[in-house]
């Protein structure tokens, strides 16, 4: 039975690739086109995704910093969407880099360090996206989100410097 399940999965993956289905999943609502969030191991594509993530992340960060700490006004959906798109782009760049790491024949310590930075940035960029639905006070949510998104953007900037 296990072998049949694996065969079906392989057929679906091959069929999906043949039909042009995207080789990614988008768990977050994103406003970005599928071509931009597709995992690609080309360093230029990874760099472009990270630059866009940095721009959108800084937009989200400015929005979070200017949000009132009380619940008098709802959180701006544009700020939340910029944070989601930042997360999606970091994830796509990380997946592309993971593909590159898996296919390399000789270990590259700089690439491995860059991948570590992206993994950390990816995890930190989840805070403004995931913790929005938790029952934190607005002040706590903003404090955590600004702290973690700021650090994620620092790590993205470091990854951009380390990329070839």
Secondary structure by P-SEA (a helix, b strand, c coil): caaaaaaaaaaaaaaaaaacccccccccccccccccccccccaaaaaaaaaaaaaaaaaaaaaaaaccccccccccaaaaaaaaaaaaaaaaaaaaaaaaaaacccccaaaaaaaaaaaaaaaaaccccccccccccaaaaaaaaaaaaaaaaaaaaaaaaacc
